[in-house]
Amino acid sequence: MFDPITCKFLSLNVRGLKNKKKRRSIFTYLKDQKCHFYFLQETYSEPKDEIVWKSEWAGEILYSHGTNRKKGVCILISPQFNGFQIEYSCSDSEGRIILANLNINSVQISLCNIYAPNNLQVQNTFVKDLNQFLLSNAIVSRLIVGGDWNVALYAIDKKGGIPWRPTTYRDYIIAMCEELDLIDILRKKKPNAKLFTYESKPLRMKSRIDYFLIANSMSHLVSHVNI
């Protein structure tokens, strides 16, 4: 995404990294994807885990800690990627938001990884807080915010189950995108694609609730998006 380096991003809800065998397996899988930045949700990380996890990953990790049974997000930077400087980073206190302002080959960029709640009332508060958090801390014109949003933005993003309808939370996300000039980059690049990130077999339902929202001014720099 940035000349002369093409940066690649991956987002994954890992549903816990406390188990050593599972954590090492996921770290190996991530490295095999050969991306530069990895957004992980539901890590269940705590401050005491930082030293061991960083040693196992062998690269930079930025955290917003949850508890040993829920929440937690982190941004992992590839151990093979050295062309960056972390100029600023911050997180919320709930284990749901981690943001980093980086300098990559003299280009500034903000990366934000989020894990949204699934409770409808809490979701509304979350997105309002996220909006203010980004306005206060991010380089909005160079922003990539991604993760597990726990809502499908459009009818095409859901198949089966209860018919899709816009929720107040979904509308708040759309309003945030309009205020910050962010776009759903997959839907921009693939307007008719039916791609899903979550499946419930008992409900016979699939949905796309994980996605990247990026600054509209950067959309022309994106060459490929997939699930």
HELIX and SHEET records of a PDB file:
HELIX    1   1 LYS A   20  GLN A   33  1                                  14    
HELIX    2   2 PRO A   47  ASP A   49  5                                   3    
HELIX    3   3 GLU A   50  TRP A   57  1                                   8    
HELIX    4   4 LEU A  120  ASN A  137  1                                  18    
HELIX    5   5 VAL A  140  ARG A  142  5                                   3    
HELIX    6   6 ALA A  155  ASP A  157  5                                   3    
HELIX    7   7 THR A  168  LEU A  180  1                                  13    
HELIX    8   8 ILE A  185  LYS A  189  1                                   5    
HELIX    9   9 ASN A  216  LEU A  221  5                                   6    
SHEET    1   A 4 PHE A   9  ASN A  13  0                                        
SHEET    2   A 4 PHE A  37  GLN A  41  1                                        
SHEET    3   A 4 VAL A  73  ILE A  77 -1                                        
SHEET    4   A 4 ILE A  61  SER A  64 -1                                        
SHEET    1   B 6 PHE A  84  SER A  91  0                                        
SHEET    2   B 6 ILE A  97  ILE A 104 -1                                        
SHEET    3   B 6 VAL A 107  TYR A 115 -1                                        
SHEET    4   B 6 LEU A 143  ASP A 148  1                                        
SHEET    5   B 6 ASP A 210  ALA A 215 -1                                        
SHEET    6   B 6 LEU A 182  ASP A 184 -1                                        
SHEET    1   C 3 LYS A 158  GLY A 160  0                                        
SHEET    2   C 3 MET A 205  SER A 207 -1                                        
SHEET    3   C 3 TYR A 198  SER A 200 -1                                        
END                                                                             
